[in-house]
Amino acid sequence: MTPVIASDVDELVGTFVHPGEHLHLAATQARPNALTYALCRVFGRQGNFSISTTAVHSSAHALALSGCARRVIAGFVGDTFPSPRPNPLYERLAEGEPFEFEAWSLLSYVQRLLAGAMGVPYAVTGSLAGTDLAEGKGDQLWQVDDPIRPGRQVTLAQALRPDLTLVHGACADEAGNIVMFPPLGEGPWAAYAARRGVIASVERIVSSEELRELSDRVVIPGQRVLGLCEAPLGAHPQSLRAIGVPGVASYLDDYAFLEHIVQQCQDDSRGRDWYQEWVLDVGSHAGYVSKLRDRRPTVPQRRPVESSATRQERLIVLAARAVVEQVRSGGYDTLLAGIGSSHMAAWLAAELLQREGNEVKVAAELGAYGFSPQDGDVFLFSLRHAADSEALSGIVEILGGMVSANPRALGVLAAAEIDETGTINTSRTADGRWLTGSGGANDIASSADCVVIATASPRRFVQEVSYRTSPGNRVREVVSQFGRFQRQGEASPFRLTSWLPEDAQVVPDDPAAIDEAARAEIRERTSWRAAAADVLVEKPVTDEELSLLRTFDPDGRYR
């Protein structure tokens, strides 16, 4: 069938979407934000949808503010820019407000889509086991005896099959063949898994002759597409690549707009003013684009430059040193970092290693491999970094092939809480408030050796985490702003092995006094019972380390 060509996203949604359906918002090369807004305008609280998507952040907050989502299936709920953080809209997410929530890790989520696309009932995953992400899944997750390895078990995850998948692409022809450019994130799997098919917005509908020149970039075939429409800037405020597409220009993430959403969700209106102004009052996608062109974006304020390293910078530098030493001693060739201070530490470590002739590849979970971060852009998933990559692919290739199946991958992760076993919590506080979720962290920690970076406090370095987001058995080292904790093996306790005093002028000369000063730091700044003996004193942050870090982050996002 030839797909229906709608006049705009609201008409497309109104024609094909039915209340109560399971809708999938594809996280491919670009997010279907124009279609998401249209869902909210057309249906509002009458939608009663189940929504699946890799992550709920920025524009996707409209789902919560509109009330159109009854249930959400995702791996992350919060904000990603200017740095990863909880969003006040979701404080009571564990209680079912503003919607019921089903949490997965990023790779297991995509593996479920892949199973749905292949027409098989379940996916086999190496993620989730031994964590609270595996709890409460009912008949969606099974631990079964491994028929090949007696005495061991494997985890089976039910295939994910939405009714309808919503996609935004660079272009398509009138037959519905959709062109996308890597990094592809979740890829085409949700398009194949959808029971009814796909509706798509694209930057431009091109002729069949024009598409012939781009046939190697067709990711979703027209046979899966029920309807489509043009929606220029349909991924805004997220980015879009369009290399060689006639009449279509690539665009980057709109950082000022993303920060505006974060600020609006934190003020007294809790995002309602933003939703009214940018989703409802504009009336249509054309109105949204017109308002965008008229707006005057604010310039982010640069944080003042300190003469010496701040606490956060000391944390990142100390973590980078840990990664460098792990690469030297462990023979790792790939760094996969979670978003936040952890990816800044991985970037710094890779640069320091390269300067000594030891090249290590940096990868990002959405599909970029072997890239060098562009100075001044701290966003992990920026297309500026992707453009400089050695290879571009998707989540399955990176979290699967380059991490889960690669014994030389080293994960660099952050933690909201970490306990004495190395178990990580990034999901829920002890009093039930929602944090952000796993993203790809559970997948990394489940299959790769890891360095974990976290600012030490008694509420963060705890004896037992309140929610087990990621397993701790592969955590080799935990880095705080005052020192590094290491262990001999997964059954061994962590011990403080190095100390970075705030004031190098007051470091004792006596080794016993150094150990006691380090133990005092542990008592004051953590709830851990870790030992500290034969502690080495870390050298102060060097000018080279600080200069490199501030080259990556001139605005001081991580200062």
SULKA-V737131 format. One line per field, one symbol per residue. ss: DSSP state (H for helix, E for strand, L for the rest). phi: phi as a letter, one per 20 degrees, with the letter a starting at -180 (. if undefined). Layout:
BEGIN
ss = ???
phi = ???
END
This chain:
BEGIN
ss = LLLEELLLHHHHHHHHLLLLLEEEELELLLELHHHHHHHHHHHHHHLLEEEELLEELHHHHHHHHHLLEEEEEELEELELLLLLELLHHHLLHHHLLLLEEEELLHHHHHHHHHHHHHLLLEEEELLLLLLHHHLLLHHHEEEEELLLLLLLEEEEEELLLLLEEEEEEEEEELLLLEELLLLLLLLLHHHHHLLLEEEEEEEEEELHHHHHLLHHHEEELHHHEEEEEELLLLLLLLLELLLLLLLLLLELLLHHHHHHHHHHHHLLLLLHHHHHHHHHLLLLHHHHHHHHHHLLLLLLLLLLLLLLLLHHHHHHHHHHHHHHHHHHHHLLLEEEELLLHHHHHHHHHHHHHHHLLLLLEEEELLLEELLLLLLLLLLLLLHHHHLLLLEELLHHHHHHHHHHLLLLEEEEEELLEELLLLLEELLELLLLLELLELLLHHHHHHHLEEEEELLLLLLLELLLLLLLLELLLLEEEEELLLEEEELLLLLLLLEEEEELLLLHHHLLLLHHHHHHHHHHHHHHHLLLLLEEEEEEELLLLLHHHHHHHHHHLLLLLLL
phi = .fffeefbfffffffdedgnfeddefdefbeeffffgfgfffdlfefleeddafbdblgffgfffemfeebcdadbcrcdcfbfafdggdgdgfendebfcdeceffffffffffffemdfbdeceemgmcffeemeleebcdcfffedgndccdddggdcffbddcccfabefenfdeccffelfmefffffffepcdcdcfbedfffffgfdgfdfddfggeeebbbebgmfegefebdbemefmcdfbegefffffffgfffeefflnffffffddeffmafffffffgfefdffegefffeefcffgffffffffffffgffffedmfccdcdffpgffffffffffffffdndecedccfepdcmddfegndefgdffffgfdffbcbbfffefefecgedfdedeccdbecbdfenfddcdbffenffecoelefgffffccfcdddbffbfededfbfebeecfdfefebcddfdrddcbfafeeffcfdbcdffcffdffeegffffffffffgffdbdfdfebblfeeffggeffffffffffcfemfde
END
